[in-house]
Amino acid sequence: AYEIKRPRAQFVSKFADDEPRKGADILVEALEREGVNCVFAYPGGASMEIHQSLTKSVTGIRNVLCRHEQGEVFAAEGFAKATGQVGVCIATSGPGA
């Protein structure tokens, strides 16, 4: 059986049920709902909408800009091990991804 290990407050979406939204907005809202407060991300053409949505986060998700995708993976893993929270890494498309 699936068990929630940490208590969560009732999450209220900033969007109305019938309001259209982008996939990036849905992703950021899912991160907020899961209690994520920090992401490690390298911006690029394929992820620009996500970065725009992160700036509108109601919980203020912090974006740590890394120099390249490999570094952000290591940073997210270190963050997770040090804090016990989920380490989130957002990469873009291209030869380095």
The first five atom37 places (N, CA, C, CB, O) and aatype in JSON, in Angstrom:
{
  "aatype": [0, 18, 6, 9, 11, 1, 14, 1, 0, 5, 13, 19, 15, 11, 13, 0, 3, 3, 6, 14, 1, 11, 7, 0, 3, 9, 10, 19, 6, 0, 10, 6, 1, 6, 7, 19, 2, 4, 19, 13, 0, 18, 14, 7, 7, 0, 15, 12, 6, 9, 8, 5, 15, 10, 16, 11, 15, 19, 16, 7, 9, 1, 2, 19, 10, 4, 1, 8, 6, 5, 7, 6, 19, 13, 0, 0, 6, 7, 13, 0, 11, 0, 16, 7, 5, 19, 7, 19, 4, 9, 0, 16, 15, 7, 14, 7, 0],
  "atom_mask": [
    [1, 1, 1, 1, 1],
    [1, 1, 1, 1, 1],
    [1, 1, 1, 1, 1],
    [1, 1, 1, 1, 1],
    [1, 1, 1, 1, 1],
    [1, 1, 1, 1, 1],
    [1, 1, 1, 1, 1],
    [1, 1, 1, 1, 1],
    [1, 1, 1, 1, 1],
    [1, 1, 1, 1, 1],
    [1, 1, 1, 1, 1],
    [1, 1, 1, 1, 1],
    [1, 1, 1, 1, 1],
    [1, 1, 1, 1, 1],
    [1, 1, 1, 1, 1],
    [1, 1, 1, 1, 1],
    [1, 1, 1, 1, 1],
    [1, 1, 1, 1, 1],
    [1, 1, 1, 1, 1],
    [1, 1, 1, 1, 1],
    [1, 1, 1, 1, 1],
    [1, 1, 1, 1, 1],
    [1, 1, 1, 0, 1],
    [1, 1, 1, 1, 1],
    [1, 1, 1, 1, 1],
    [1, 1, 1, 1, 1],
    [1, 1, 1, 1, 1],
    [1, 1, 1, 1, 1],
    [1, 1, 1, 1, 1],
    [1, 1, 1, 1, 1],
    [1, 1, 1, 1, 1],
    [1, 1, 1, 1, 1],
    [1, 1, 1, 1, 1],
    [1, 1, 1, 1, 1],
    [1, 1, 1, 0, 1],
    [1, 1, 1, 1, 1],
    [1, 1, 1, 1, 1],
    [1, 1, 1, 1, 1],
    [1, 1, 1, 1, 1],
    [1, 1, 1, 1, 1],
    [1, 1, 1, 1, 1],
    [1, 1, 1, 1, 1],
    [1, 1, 1, 1, 1],
    [1, 1, 1, 0, 1],
    [1, 1, 1, 0, 1],
    [1, 1, 1, 1, 1],
    [1, 1, 1, 1, 1],
    [1, 1, 1, 1, 1],
    [1, 1, 1, 1, 1],
    [1, 1, 1, 1, 1],
    [1, 1, 1, 1, 1],
    [1, 1, 1, 1, 1],
    [1, 1, 1, 1, 1],
    [1, 1, 1, 1, 1],
    [1, 1, 1, 1, 1],
    [1, 1, 1, 1, 1],
    [1, 1, 1, 1, 1],
    [1, 1, 1, 1, 1],
    [1, 1, 1, 1, 1],
    [1, 1, 1, 0, 1],
    [1, 1, 1, 1, 1],
    [1, 1, 1, 1, 1],
    [1, 1, 1, 1, 1],
    [1, 1, 1, 1, 1],
    [1, 1, 1, 1, 1],
    [1, 1, 1, 1, 1],
    [1, 1, 1, 1, 1],
    [1, 1, 1, 1, 1],
    [1, 1, 1, 1, 1],
    [1, 1, 1, 1, 1],
    [1, 1, 1, 0, 1],
    [1, 1, 1, 1, 1],
    [1, 1, 1, 1, 1],
    [1, 1, 1, 1, 1],
    [1, 1, 1, 1, 1],
    [1, 1, 1, 1, 1],
    [1, 1, 1, 1, 1],
    [1, 1, 1, 0, 1],
    [1, 1, 1, 1, 1],
    [1, 1, 1, 1, 1],
    [1, 1, 1, 1, 1],
    [1, 1, 1, 1, 1],
    [1, 1, 1, 1, 1],
    [1, 1, 1, 0, 1],
    [1, 1, 1, 1, 1],
    [1, 1, 1, 1, 1],
    [1, 1, 1, 0, 1],
    [1, 1, 1, 1, 1],
    [1, 1, 1, 1, 1],
    [1, 1, 1, 1, 1],
    [1, 1, 1, 1, 1],
    [1, 1, 1, 1, 1],
    [1, 1, 1, 1, 1],
    [1, 1, 1, 0, 1],
    [1, 1, 1, 1, 1],
    [1, 1, 1, 0, 1],
    [1, 1, 1, 1, 1]
  ],
  "atom_positions": [
    [[0.84, -1.19, 0.0], [0.0, 0.0, 0.0], [0.88, 1.25, 0.0], [-0.96, 0.0, 1.22], [1.93, 1.28, 0.65]],
    [[0.46, 2.26, -0.73], [1.19, 3.52, -0.81], [0.86, 4.35, 0.42], [0.84, 4.29, -2.1], [-0.3, 4.5, 0.8]],
    [[1.88, 4.87, 1.03], [1.72, 5.63, 2.25], [2.41, 6.98, 2.11], [2.27, 4.85, 3.46], [3.57, 7.03, 1.7]],
    [[1.74, 8.05, 2.44], [2.35, 9.38, 2.4], [3.22, 9.52, 3.64], [1.27, 10.52, 2.33], [2.73, 9.4, 4.76]],
    [[4.5, 9.79, 3.44], [5.43, 9.83, 4.56], [5.54, 11.21, 5.2], [6.79, 9.4, 4.11], [6.02, 11.32, 6.33]],
    [[5.1, 12.25, 4.52], [5.16, 13.57, 5.12], [3.8, 14.24, 4.95], [6.29, 14.43, 4.47], [3.16, 14.1, 3.9]],
    [[3.36, 14.96, 5.95], [2.05, 15.62, 5.84], [2.11, 16.77, 4.84], [1.59, 16.15, 7.21], [3.09, 17.51, 4.8]],
    [[1.08, 16.9, 4.04], [1.0, 17.99, 3.07], [-0.23, 18.82, 3.34], [0.97, 17.43, 1.62], [-1.3, 18.3, 3.64]],
    [[-0.07, 20.12, 3.23], [-1.22, 21.01, 3.35], [-2.07, 20.84, 2.1], [-0.77, 22.5, 3.55], [-1.59, 20.39, 1.07]],
    [[-3.3, 21.2, 2.2], [-4.19, 21.13, 1.04], [-3.69, 22.11, -0.02], [-5.67, 21.43, 1.44], [-3.66, 23.32, 0.23]],
    [[-3.31, 21.62, -1.18], [-2.77, 22.47, -2.23], [-3.91, 23.09, -3.02], [-1.85, 21.66, -3.17], [-4.86, 22.4, -3.4]],
    [[-3.82, 24.39, -3.26], [-4.84, 25.09, -4.03], [-4.17, 25.62, -5.29], [-5.49, 26.25, -3.19], [-3.2, 26.38, -5.23]],
    [[-4.71, 25.22, -6.43], [-4.16, 25.66, -7.71], [-4.44, 27.14, -7.93], [-4.74, 24.83, -8.85], [-5.48, 27.66, -7.52]],
    [[-3.5, 27.82, -8.59], [-3.73, 29.23, -8.91], [-4.56, 29.37, -10.18], [-2.4, 29.97, -9.08], [-4.94, 30.47, -10.56]],
    [[-4.85, 28.24, -10.84], [-5.65, 28.23, -12.06], [-7.06, 27.74, -11.75], [-4.99, 27.35, -13.13], [-7.26, 26.87, -10.91]],
    [[-8.04, 28.31, -12.44], [-9.41, 27.81, -12.33], [-9.48, 26.46, -13.06], [-10.44, 28.84, -12.93], [-8.66, 26.17, -13.93]],
    [[-10.47, 25.65, -12.7], [-10.6, 24.32, -13.31], [-10.74, 24.37, -14.82], [-11.79, 23.6, -12.72], [-10.23, 23.5, -15.53]],
    [[-11.43, 25.4, -15.33], [-11.66, 25.49, -16.78], [-10.68, 26.44, -17.48], [-13.07, 25.95, -17.04], [-10.84, 26.74, -18.66]],
    [[-9.67, 26.92, -16.75], [-8.7, 27.85, -17.33], [-7.62, 27.09, -18.09], [-8.07, 28.73, -16.23], [-7.04, 26.14, -17.56]],
    [[-7.34, 27.5, -19.34], [-6.27, 26.81, -20.07], [-4.91, 27.13, -19.47], [-6.3, 27.21, -21.56], [-4.68, 28.23, -18.96]],
    [[-4.01, 26.15, -19.54], [-2.65, 26.36, -19.03], [-1.68, 25.56, -19.87], [-2.55, 25.95, -17.54], [-2.05, 24.61, -20.56]],
    [[-0.44, 25.96, -19.8], [0.61, 25.29, -20.57], [1.15, 24.1, -19.78], [1.75, 26.27, -20.92], [0.97, 24.01, -18.56]],
    [[1.82, 23.2, -20.48], [2.43, 22.05, -19.83], [3.45, 22.46, -18.79], [0.0, 0.0, 0.0], [3.59, 21.81, -17.76]],
    [[4.18, 23.54, -19.06], [5.17, 24.04, -18.1], [4.5, 24.49, -16.81], [5.98, 25.19, -18.71], [5.04, 24.27, -15.72]],
    [[3.33, 25.11, -16.92], [2.6, 25.53, -15.72], [2.15, 24.32, -14.91], [1.38, 26.39, -16.11], [2.19, 24.35, -13.68]],
    [[1.74, 23.27, -15.59], [1.31, 22.05, -14.91], [2.5, 21.41, -14.2], [0.67, 21.05, -15.92], [2.37, 20.93, -13.07]],
    [[3.65, 21.39, -14.86], [4.86, 20.83, -14.25], [5.26, 21.58, -12.99], [6.02, 20.85, -15.25], [5.52, 20.96, -11.96]],
    [[5.29, 22.91, -13.06], [5.68, 23.71, -11.9], [4.67, 23.55, -10.77], [5.81, 25.2, -12.29], [5.05, 23.49, -9.6]],
    [[3.4, 23.48, -11.1], [2.38, 23.27, -10.08], [2.53, 21.89, -9.42], [0.98, 23.42, -10.68], [2.3, 21.75, -8.22]],
    [[2.91, 20.89, -10.2], [3.15, 19.56, -9.63], [4.35, 19.58, -8.68], [3.38, 18.52, -10.75], [4.33, 18.94, -7.63]],
    [[5.4, 20.32, -9.05], [6.55, 20.46, -8.17], [6.15, 21.16, -6.87], [7.68, 21.25, -8.87], [6.57, 20.75, -5.78]],
    [[5.34, 22.2, -6.98], [4.86, 22.91, -5.78], [4.04, 21.98, -4.9], [4.02, 24.14, -6.19], [4.2, 21.97, -3.68]],
    [[3.17, 21.2, -5.51], [2.3, 20.28, -4.77], [3.13, 19.24, -4.02], [1.32, 19.59, -5.73], [2.73, 18.8, -2.94]],
    [[4.25, 18.84, -4.59], [5.12, 17.85, -3.94], [6.07, 18.46, -2.91], [5.92, 17.12, -4.98], [6.83, 17.74, -2.26]],
    [[6.03, 19.78, -2.76], [6.84, 20.43, -1.74], [8.26, 20.75, -2.18], [0.0, 0.0, 0.0], [9.12, 21.0, -1.34]],
    [[8.52, 20.74, -3.48], [9.85, 21.06, -3.99], [10.09, 22.55, -3.81], [10.0, 20.65, -5.48], [9.25, 23.37, -4.17]],
    [[11.25, 22.91, -3.25], [11.55, 24.33, -3.06], [12.83, 24.76, -3.78], [11.68, 24.65, -1.58], [13.2, 25.93, -3.74]],
    [[13.5, 23.81, -4.46], [14.75, 24.12, -5.14], [14.91, 23.18, -6.34], [15.96, 24.0, -4.18], [14.72, 21.97, -6.21]],
    [[15.26, 23.74, -7.5], [15.57, 22.93, -8.67], [16.92, 23.35, -9.22], [14.46, 23.08, -9.76], [17.35, 24.49, -9.05]],
    [[17.59, 22.43, -9.88], [18.87, 22.69, -10.52], [18.62, 22.59, -12.02], [20.0, 21.67, -10.04], [18.27, 21.53, -12.52]],
    [[18.79, 23.71, -12.72], [18.37, 23.73, -14.12], [19.31, 24.56, -14.98], [16.96, 24.28, -14.24], [19.86, 25.57, -14.54]],
    [[19.48, 24.1, -16.2], [20.27, 24.82, -17.19], [19.32, 25.2, -18.32], [21.48, 23.95, -17.72], [18.77, 24.32, -18.98]],
    [[19.11, 26.49, -18.57], [18.12, 26.9, -19.56], [18.58, 26.63, -20.99], [17.81, 28.36, -19.41], [19.78, 26.64, -21.29]],
    [[17.63, 26.39, -21.83], [17.88, 26.18, -23.25], [16.58, 26.36, -24.01], [0.0, 0.0, 0.0], [15.53, 26.57, -23.4]],
    [[16.64, 26.28, -25.31], [15.46, 26.52, -26.14], [14.28, 25.63, -25.8], [0.0, 0.0, 0.0], [13.14, 26.08, -25.82]],
    [[14.56, 24.36, -25.49], [13.47, 23.42, -25.22], [12.88, 23.58, -23.82], [13.97, 22.0, -25.39], [11.78, 23.09, -23.56]],
    [[13.57, 24.26, -22.92], [13.07, 24.37, -21.55], [12.73, 25.8, -21.13], [14.09, 23.81, -20.6], [12.5, 26.05, -19.95]],
    [[12.7, 26.72, -22.07], [12.45, 28.12, -21.72], [11.07, 28.34, -21.1], [12.58, 28.98, -22.94], [10.92, 29.16, -20.2]],
    [[10.06, 27.6, -21.57], [8.71, 27.76, -21.01], [8.7, 27.33, -19.53], [7.68, 26.92, -21.82], [8.01, 27.93, -18.71]],
    [[9.47, 26.29, -19.21], [9.55, 25.84, -17.82], [10.18, 26.93, -16.96], [10.36, 24.52, -17.71], [9.71, 27.2, -15.85]],
    [[11.24, 27.55, -17.46], [11.9, 28.61, -16.69], [10.99, 29.82, -16.52], [13.21, 29.04, -17.39], [11.01, 30.46, -15.47]],
    [[10.2, 30.12, -17.53], [9.23, 31.22, -17.39], [8.19, 30.89, -16.32], [8.54, 31.5, -18.74], [7.82, 31.75, -15.52]],
    [[7.73, 29.65, -16.3], [6.74, 29.24, -15.3], [7.35, 29.21, -13.89], [6.18, 27.85, -15.64], [6.66, 29.52, -12.92]],
    [[8.63, 28.86, -13.78], [9.28, 28.87, -12.47], [9.3, 30.26, -11.86], [10.7, 28.33, -12.59], [9.22, 30.41, -10.64]],
    [[9.41, 31.3, -12.71], [9.43, 32.67, -12.19], [8.08, 33.07, -11.61], [9.84, 33.65, -13.29], [7.99, 34.01, -10.83]],
    [[7.02, 32.35, -11.99], [5.67, 32.64, -11.51], [5.23, 31.69, -10.4], [4.68, 32.59, -12.65], [4.05, 31.66, -10.05]],
    [[6.14, 30.93, -9.86], [5.82, 29.95, -8.81], [5.25, 30.66, -7.59], [7.07, 29.13, -8.42], [5.82, 31.64, -7.11]],
    [[4.12, 30.16, -7.08], [3.51, 30.78, -5.91], [4.26, 30.44, -4.63], [2.05, 30.34, -5.78], [4.2, 31.19, -3.66]],
    [[4.98, 29.33, -4.62], [5.75, 28.96, -3.43], [7.19, 29.43, -3.52], [5.72, 27.46, -3.24], [7.96, 29.26, -2.57]],
    [[7.57, 30.03, -4.65], [8.92, 30.57, -4.79], [9.99, 29.51, -4.94], [0.0, 0.0, 0.0], [10.98, 29.52, -4.21]],
    [[9.8, 28.61, -5.89], [10.81, 27.57, -6.13], [12.1, 28.26, -6.58], [10.32, 26.54, -7.2], [12.11, 29.05, -7.53]],
    [[13.19, 27.94, -5.9], [14.5, 28.53, -6.2], [15.16, 27.77, -7.34], [15.41, 28.52, -4.94], [15.21, 26.54, -7.34]],
    [[15.67, 28.5, -8.31], [16.36, 27.9, -9.45], [17.86, 28.13, -9.3], [15.84, 28.49, -10.8], [18.32, 29.27, -9.29]],
    [[18.63, 27.04, -9.18], [20.08, 27.14, -9.09], [20.63, 26.89, -10.49], [20.68, 26.11, -8.05], [20.46, 25.8, -11.05]],
    [[21.29, 27.89, -11.05], [21.84, 27.79, -12.41], [23.21, 27.13, -12.35], [21.93, 29.18, -13.07], [24.14, 27.64, -11.73]],
    [[23.32, 25.98, -13.01], [24.59, 25.27, -13.07], [25.25, 25.53, -14.42], [24.38, 23.74, -12.85], [24.6, 26.04, -15.34]],
    [[26.5, 25.2, -14.55], [27.24, 25.47, -15.8], [26.92, 24.48, -16.92], [28.72, 25.44, -15.52], [27.0, 24.83, -18.1]],
    [[26.56, 23.26, -16.56], [26.18, 22.27, -17.58], [25.33, 21.19, -16.94], [27.45, 21.65, -18.27], [25.23, 21.11, -15.71]],
    [[24.72, 20.35, -17.79], [23.76, 19.36, -17.31], [24.38, 18.35, -16.35], [23.16, 18.64, -18.48], [23.74, 17.97, -15.37]],
    [[25.59, 17.92, -16.6], [26.22, 16.94, -15.73], [26.4, 17.51, -14.32], [27.58, 16.49, -16.31], [26.18, 16.82, -13.32]],
    [[26.81, 18.78, -14.25], [26.98, 19.43, -12.96], [25.67, 19.56, -12.2], [0.0, 0.0, 0.0], [25.65, 19.42, -10.98]],
    [[24.58, 19.82, -12.91], [23.3, 19.97, -12.22], [22.8, 18.63, -11.68], [22.26, 20.58, -13.15], [22.12, 18.6, -10.65]],
    [[23.12, 17.54, -12.36], [22.75, 16.22, -11.85], [23.48, 15.95, -10.54], [23.06, 15.12, -12.89], [22.87, 15.49, -9.57]],
    [[24.77, 16.23, -10.51], [25.55, 16.03, -9.28], [25.04, 16.95, -8.16], [27.05, 16.29, -9.54], [24.96, 16.53, -7.01]],
    [[24.7, 18.18, -8.51], [24.2, 19.13, -7.51], [22.86, 18.66, -6.94], [24.05, 20.53, -8.12], [22.64, 18.72, -5.73]],
    [[21.96, 18.19, -7.8], [20.65, 17.71, -7.35], [20.81, 16.48, -6.45], [19.75, 17.38, -8.55], [20.11, 16.35, -5.45]],
    [[21.73, 15.59, -6.8], [21.97, 14.41, -5.98], [22.55, 14.79, -4.62], [22.92, 13.44, -6.71], [22.14, 14.27, -3.59]],
    [[23.52, 15.71, -4.63], [24.1, 16.17, -3.37], [23.07, 16.86, -2.49], [0.0, 0.0, 0.0], [23.06, 16.67, -1.27]],
    [[22.21, 17.66, -3.09], [21.14, 18.35, -2.37], [20.22, 17.33, -1.71], [20.33, 19.25, -3.33], [19.85, 17.48, -0.54]],
    [[19.86, 16.29, -2.46], [18.96, 15.26, -1.93], [19.61, 14.52, -0.76], [18.57, 14.27, -3.03], [18.96, 14.27, 0.26]],
    [[20.87, 14.17, -0.9], [21.56, 13.45, 0.17], [21.76, 14.32, 1.41], [22.91, 12.94, -0.33], [21.67, 13.82, 2.53]],
    [[22.03, 15.59, 1.21], [22.31, 16.49, 2.33], [21.04, 16.92, 3.08], [23.04, 17.72, 1.83], [21.08, 17.12, 4.29]],
    [[19.93, 17.07, 2.36], [18.72, 17.61, 2.97], [17.62, 16.58, 3.21], [18.17, 18.7, 2.12], [16.74, 16.79, 4.04]],
    [[17.68, 15.46, 2.49], [16.61, 14.47, 2.58], [15.4, 14.84, 1.74], [0.0, 0.0, 0.0], [14.4, 14.12, 1.76]],
    [[15.49, 15.93, 1.01], [14.41, 16.34, 0.11], [14.69, 15.8, -1.29], [14.26, 17.89, 0.08], [15.76, 15.27, -1.57]],
    [[13.7, 15.94, -2.17], [13.87, 15.48, -3.54], [14.81, 16.44, -4.27], [12.5, 15.38, -4.26], [14.64, 17.66, -4.19]],
    [[15.79, 15.9, -4.99], [16.68, 16.7, -5.82], [16.14, 16.72, -7.24], [0.0, 0.0, 0.0], [16.04, 15.68, -7.88]],
    [[15.8, 17.9, -7.74], [15.19, 18.03, -9.06], [16.18, 18.66, -10.03], [13.9, 18.87, -8.99], [16.78, 19.69, -9.75]],
    [[16.32, 18.01, -11.17], [17.23, 18.47, -12.23], [16.4, 18.68, -13.49], [18.4, 17.46, -12.49], [15.65, 17.79, -13.88]],
    [[16.53, 19.84, -14.13], [15.81, 20.13, -15.36], [16.86, 20.41, -16.44], [14.81, 21.35, -15.19], [17.64, 21.35, -16.33]],
    [[16.86, 19.58, -17.47], [17.84, 19.74, -18.57], [17.12, 20.16, -19.84], [18.62, 18.41, -18.81], [15.89, 20.1, -19.92]],
    [[17.87, 20.58, -20.81], [17.32, 20.96, -22.1], [17.78, 19.96, -23.14], [17.74, 22.39, -22.49], [18.55, 19.05, -22.83]],
    [[17.33, 20.11, -24.34], [17.74, 19.2, -25.41], [19.07, 19.69, -25.99], [16.65, 19.11, -26.51], [19.48, 20.83, -25.77]],
    [[19.72, 18.82, -26.71], [20.97, 19.21, -27.36], [22.07, 18.24, -27.07], [0.0, 0.0, 0.0], [21.85, 17.23, -26.4]],
    [[23.28, 18.52, -27.58], [24.38, 17.58, -27.48], [24.88, 17.35, -26.05], [25.51, 18.06, -28.31], [25.46, 16.3, -25.77]],
    [[24.68, 18.29, -25.15], [25.15, 18.11, -23.79], [24.16, 17.42, -22.88], [0.0, 0.0, 0.0], [24.5, 17.0, -21.77]],
    [[22.92, 17.29, -23.34], [21.86, 16.76, -22.46], [21.9, 15.26, -22.31], [20.51, 17.15, -22.98], [21.07, 14.69, -21.61]]
  ]
}
